[in-house]
Amino acid sequence: GEWEWIPTINEDEGPVPRCGHSLTVHGKQSTNNKRQRRNNHIGDKKPNNLRGKQHGKLLVSFGESSLLASREYLDDMYLLDLASLKWAKILGKDILDEYKPYIKSNFNPVARADHAAVSFGENDDRCLFFGGKCKDTYLDDLIVVKNMCNFPINQVEQEIYENSYKNRSRFGNNRHPNMPKQLYTNTPLKIESIHLPKGPCGRRGSSLAPWKEGSFLLFGGQRGSIFFNDLWGLDLYKQGWVELATRKNPTQRAFHSAFVDSQQQMLLLGGVTDTQANPVPADIFKLDLREGQFFKLGDKDMVPGIGNALSKGHHSSHFLSQNCDLLIFSPQKATTHVLGGNVQSEHCGKCSEINAFTKDTSLKTPNPISSLNPNE
């Protein structure tokens, strides 16, 4: 695989440089959108061949301006439409008037960094946030963002809504059954706060993984000099937290990653173990959710190269469900690896580094679109 730098059409309206933020993937990208991006001029406002296509969105949320003592904690969110490569601010100050009718929020979230975030729901059109840190305060709240896939960032989607609205006004709400639904105002993007008692204490650097429908698993994290190795279950339908009694838990850690695979087993990777950011051993633990016990993978189960990918501890990962591949990004080493999944994956049995590039070289030498599509 190889990274590719793709410019957005309104970079000045996108997120400012930051760290400690989250990046989640929502919706699905159609298989031919890659070719469309090559054939379309990036500045086109009305690419007709994008009309009606399903495509993905990226959500960049919160973070901090730097690691300096005078840093600013951020309280904003941005969506990037992967078809038009256009940013839209959905939370914070100075939201454009054209987007305000499609956003509904019942509160103003606290600025934060080092929170946990995960996409979920049908077509991954929702995002769940937990905790994080703002200055000296460790947060324990939950935030849900809904209906992101219906949010009309590009002009084509807004025209679909406008035409739908005009036709429904002309023919009446129920007298013309073939009229398209008012997707964007009947189901606006919603940002909601969830208050659930008796959950985990405020912390940062936790992992949050979707489990069953509406259920999630939260592991570990950091609060000051205290590091955790507890496991919590969250059920949004039953509106409650439960601390899960598991055996042979991994050592306390934060800034690790975790995911639940297709066999309903949670895998937990790496992390740091103290305030000096010393990494835990480059280990992987597997939790059998039926037996309630963690198992540490032995050397014979470890794919060659995984130790290098996890050697700095602090990292993020993204599970690609189609071939069960895992992307691992280590910011301190500025490296990314892909860990092979099942036999259908071209990376099966390997942990390969993804080639790096620079912004300048990517412009001079056009690279092929990577086969590592996060929406797959």
Helices and strands as residue ranges (DSSP letters): G 11-13, E 22-26, H 33-39, G 48-50, E 57-61, E 77-81, E 86-91, G 100-102, E 103-105, E 116-120, G 122-124, E 126-134, E 137-146, G 148-150, H 155-171, H 183-186, E 189-194, E 207-210, E 215-223, E 226-235, E 240-243, E 257-260, E 265-269, E 284-288, E 293-296, G 299-301, H 306-309, E 316-320, E 325-330, E 335-339, E 351-353, H 359-364
